[in-house]
Amino acid sequence: MLVSGKWSAEWHPVQATDKQGGFVRQTSSFRHWISSDGSTAFPAEPDRYHLYVALICPWASRALIARRLKGLASVISVSVVEPQLGEQGWRFGDFPGADRDTLNGARYLHELYTRADADFTGRATVPVLWDKQTQTIVNNESADILRMLNSGFGDLADNRIDLFPAAQRDEIEALNETIYPRLNNGVYRAGFATTQISYQQAYSDVFAQLNELEARLADGRTFLLGERVTEADIRLFVTLIRFDVAYYGLFKCNQRQVRDYPLLNRYLKSMLSVSGVRETVNVEHIKQGYYSIKALNPNGIVPAGPDMSEYGF
């Protein structure tokens, strides 16, 4: 992490723990907002903003999917870091599917954090929404960025698609409040647990949530709230597509795979069929990235499986 603007020690996935040894995630530090009406310091403009992402990261993938669905690919540019997590965290380079930082010339993502705040203390995480004009980080909280991409760009976006429709907001928020702690972050709580009791609680939460979601789809609906994709689907999808590849084995969430749930498996394929979603998924980056975490996989061996051909990978 960065301490007063200086890189300190090698990267480690466990940021903090609770009293039971459970994994605690860092709170995002940059929480500014883009507005379509110019009411904030960051007005919506074409080619002003840039996304820094990792294709292994579910949080960054939320932003990538929203950018695609809202038709903002020509408005917001993107740079992809290499998948492996090294001693200085995320880095830019020449791994297939990754980029060099031609915008700011950074070698490591943490250099962008100190460019935005020379005395920054914390972890350099993705996604990063960067303002090219003022040379600073607008926001590094994926939930905020997802909302901004949906409603903050006005007519620059495709407004035929609303990922957070007013009539369904309460239901979306209720889903988010259970899916995030029990599943999205639950797999990390299991994988990075430092005690048996914290692992067991996370493991139970993960599969209780998957069972509830399987039951929710039993009425034949295509997506979580019906026949149209919403923010809740994006937030669920990014975990499901990584589950069999990484969380089932490496993170010890090994009761069942997603392919063992008939309705969730169907749902996952439906999400992949939505125009723009598949292009945000890179299975090789996911495998190379997660299995590069030395704390979980000290020898760095990347498994040959699983077979993802039924999903078109």
N, C-alpha and C positions, 0 to 999 in steps of 0.2 A: 504494500500500500504506500501511498504518499503521506509523508509527515512534514507539515510546513513546507510543502513544495519539493521535498526531496524523496527519492525512491528509497524505501526501506525494506530490506530482506527480500527473499524470494517469494513468489506467489504461493498462497495456500488457500484452499477453498473454504475452510472454516473461519468465518469472520468473527463470530462471537458465539457464546453458548449461554443457555439459561441454567437455572439451578440444578436441573436434571441432566445436564449435558446435551441438551437439544440445540440444534442449529438455529441461529438467529441471523436473519438477513439484514444487511446494511440499508438504512434509509437513503433514498436518493437526495442529492444535494442541490441540483439546479432545477427550479420549478417555475420558470418563466413561461409565458403563454403567447402563442401567435393568434392574432385576431384578424378577421376578414374586414372589420370596420375601422381598423386603425386605432382602436381604443387601448391597445397595449404598446409597449416599447418595441414590439416585434410584429409589424404589420405583414399580412400575407402578400407576397410578391413572387413572381416567377423567377426561378434560378437564383434565389437569395439563400435558400436553406439546403443543408446537406446532411444526410444520415450516415453515421458510422455504425456498422453492424458486424456481428459475427453470425455466420450461418449455423453454428452449433447452438446458439443461444435462443431459447424459446421467447424470452422477453424481447430481444431484438427482432425476432421473426414476427411478433405481433405488429410491429411498425411496418415491416416490409410488406406484409399482407394487406394492411390498410392502405398503404401507398399504392398498391396495385389495384385494389378494389375501387378506390376513389379516383382512379385515373390521374394520379399525381406523379407518375413515373417521369414525365417530361418536365415537371415543375420542380421536383426535389431530386437532386443527384445523390448517389450512394457510393460509399467505399466499404469494402469487405476486408476484415482482418483475417490473418491466417488462423486455421482452426486450433492448432496446438497452443496450449497455455505454457509459456516459458517462464523463466525466472523473473522477467519483468512484465508478466501478464500478457495482454493482447498486443500483437505486433503486426505490422504491415509487411508484405513480402510477395513472393512469387509462387506460393503454393497454388496449384490449379484451383481456380474459382475465387482466389483472393486478389487483393490489389495492393499496389504501393499507394502511399498517400500523396497523390500529385497535387492536391489542393493546398495542404499546409506543410508538406515535406517532413512529416513526423515519421519516426521509425517505430515508436511504441505509442499506444493509445494514451498512456499516462502523460505524454508530452502535451497533448491537447488540453488536458485538465489544468496543467500548470500554465499554459498559455491563457486560459480563461481566468485562472486565479493563481497567481504566483505562490501563494501561501496555502494552497489547498491541502487539507488533510482528509484522507479517506481512500477508498478503492476506486480504481479507474474502470468503470463498468460500461457495457453497451446495453441498449442503444444510446448514442449521443446525437442529439439534434443540434446542428451547428449553424450559426449565422455567419455567412461569408462577409457580410457588410461590416459588422462590428467586431468580427473575429472573436467570438465567444460562444460558450455553450448556452443554448436556450433552455434545454431540458434534457435530463437523462433518466426520467421516470417513464417506463414504457406505457403504463396506464394513462398518463397524461398525454403522451405522444399519440397514442391510439385515438383519444378523444379529439385532439387537435387536428389530426389528419381527417377525421370525419366531419368536423364542423368549422375549423378555423381558417379554411382557405377559400370560402365563398365560391364564386363562380369559376375559380381556377380548378375546382374539383368536379367530379361527376356526382351531382346531387340527386340523381335518380336512385342512388344507393344511400341509405341511411343506416348506419351500423348501430345507432343509439336512438331509435324512434321514440318520440315522447310517450306514445301509448303503451310502450313496453319497458320503459325505464325502470320501474320498480321491480319488475320480474328479472330484468337483466342484472340489476344491482344485487338482488337476492341470490341469484346464481353465482355471481362473482364472489360474494361473501362466503360461500361454502366451497366452491371449486378451487379458489386460490389457496386457502390455508390447508385444505385437506388433500388436494391433488397437485396443482401447479407447484406449490412450495412443499407439499407433502412428500414428493419423491426426493427432494433435496434434504428434507428433515430426516428421511430414512437413510439416504446415502451418506450424509455427513454427520450422523448421530455419533456421539462419543460415549454413550452408555447404552446398555441393553434396553433399559426401560424407555428411553427416549426413542430408540429405534422401533420398539414394538408398538408404541403409540402412533408413530408416523405411519408405519406399515398398515396398522388397522384402519387409520383414516383414509389412506390411499384406496384400499379395496372396498371400504364402505362407500366411498364416493363413487367409484366405478360401478358398483352394484346399483346405486341409486340412479345413476345416469342411464344404465342399461334399462332399468324399469321405466324411466321417463320416455324412452324411445319406443316403448312397447305399443303405443297407440298408432304407430305407422308414420309419425311425423318425420320429415327429412332432416330438419335441423332442430336445435334446442327449443326454439320458440315457434316452430311451424315450418313454413316452406321458404322462408327468406333468411339469409345469413345475417347475423347480428354480431356485435362485439363479443357476446358470450361465446359464440362459436369459435371465433378467432382465438380467444383465450384458452378454450378447451383443446382445440386442434393442435396447437403448438406443443402441448404435452403429450397428446396421444401419438403423434407421429414419431416422437422420440422414445416412446415407452419400450417397445420391443427391442429397439436398437441399443439402448443404453440403460434405461432405468430398471428393466427387468433383471438384468445380470449385474452390472456394475454397481447399481444403487440398492441391490438386494430386495427389490420389489418383485419377488419371484413366485407369488401365488398363482397368478394367471397373466398371460399376455393379452394385449388388446385383441389379437386375432382369435382368442378363445371366447370373446364376447360377441355373439352373432350380430347384435344390433349396433354396438359401438364399432364393430368392424365395418358394417355397412355404412355407418355414419362417417367414418374416416374416409372411406372411398368416395362418398358424396362430397365431402369437403375438398378432396383432391381433384374432383371434376369441376369445381367452381373456377371459372376463368381467372388466371393469375395466381392462384394459390400454389399449384405444383411448382411453379418457377421459383418460389421462395425456399424450397426444400432441397438440401444437398446432403444425402445420406452419408457420403464419404466424409464431409466436414463434421457431421454429427459424431460419427465413429472416431475419427482421428482426434477430435477435440476432447470428448469425454474421456477417452482411454489414454489421453496424455496427462491426466491429473495424477501426479505421482503419489499423492496421499492415498488414492484408491487403487492405483495400478502401478506399483513401483517399477516393474520391469518394462512398462510401456508396450506390452503386446496387445495388438488390436485384433479382435476376433474376426474370423472370416465371415461368420453369419451375423444376423439371421438372414434368411432368404426374404427379400422384400419385393420379389417379382410380382406377387399378386396385387401390389400397389403401383406397379409400373416403374419400379426402380431396379 
